[in-house]
Amino acid sequence: MACPGGATHSPKLQISLDGMRAITGKSLILNLSVLSATNFPVGLQSHVEDVIRTIKNKSTEVCTIGICGMEGSGKTTIAKAIYNHIHGTFKEKGFIEDIARVSRTKGYAHLQGQLLSDILKSKVEIHSVEMGRRMLQQRLLGKRVLIVLDNIDEKAPLLDLWRNHAWFNKGTVIIITTAHEHLLRTRTPLNDSIFRINIMNASESLELLSWHAFREAKPKAEYDDLAKEVVAYCGGLPLALEVIGSSLFQSTKEEWKWVVSKLEKIPMYDVQQKLKIIFGGLHNELEIDLFLDVCCSFVGKDRAYVTKILKSCGVDADNGIRVLIDRNLIKAKRNNKLTMHPLLQNMGRESFHKFVQEEVWMKRLRFDDSYVLTNNTVRIFFIYGFELLLVAFAFSCSMHLLFFSL
């Protein structure tokens, strides 16, 4: 949400001053809880207002909302803000985040069980997708629920919830976010509402970049031209603006120019390549290793657990994790679980796969004086499995013995 009048104080403070406002004729009041969806909610308010207005207009029926747009356009943030605003009026509710990623590692049956467990507030075990379909219909039949299904793909059986209005009581709200607009267009009942999230305009983009790079609504005067160049190359995508802006916080003009020189060589909508620039903003090998560790091994894991695991490998991860959170590369949920945007995770995994393919890891795979496996070995284990770890272990031991035999 942009600060009215280009105010130079925090958006949170701005809304605390005048954000408890009603939309004329609609009795819609956005309160401070909406802001917890993001630290700097530039451009958020109009999207949230549009969706909530639609929900209010359909309060006497089952309301299904589709939110679509490019990856990195802010769909999840908008869905979270809407959920934060209306969840207090629902006794039974559930928010399932990043379905496409979780389904690849844990399967759709797990997601069905997670949703039922959240809504019913009791542990539900689902052993097959078909069992999940039956239980969802049986246990949710006739209920008024709020369900948000984030980053859904074409294979997700949870789409059944969206298509079967007859399962639910009036006042039910089901929200889906997806990058696959054709999925919404071809499978959506006629009375559903679809909202497309377009890229940010130049003014909003500059403000969002500024909040992350300068902690102000406008760039510092001496950085204004450089900031506008970065905005032009980021293509109005909030994720790129947030990550690149955060990486430039307290940076010199030379560092800004270096980022601009990298961005100008990348095609406009190649977001993944733009995000790779963040490696240049990480100041040491520990930060890079920690970012790759979370990408490859620790998304969805408890922060304390991750810190303990890495500490056993001789890594003091506390400061590094704080740096990555400050740079918007990873986030810590309210339950202290680590998460990151799927585009960032894919970028990190792609970078590490390239690292492995070039066999650079063989040079780094070693034992220290306490025979503790290095950080990259842990990462390789999580990606490639126990067999590769045994091969790496044997290789390391053979090199170790060879060294002492010389």
Order of alpha helices (4+ residues) and beta strands (2+ residues): alpha-beta-beta-alpha-beta-alpha-beta-alpha-alpha-alpha-beta-alpha-beta-alpha-beta-alpha-alpha-alpha-alpha-alpha-alpha-alpha-alpha-alpha-beta-beta-alpha-alpha-alpha-alpha
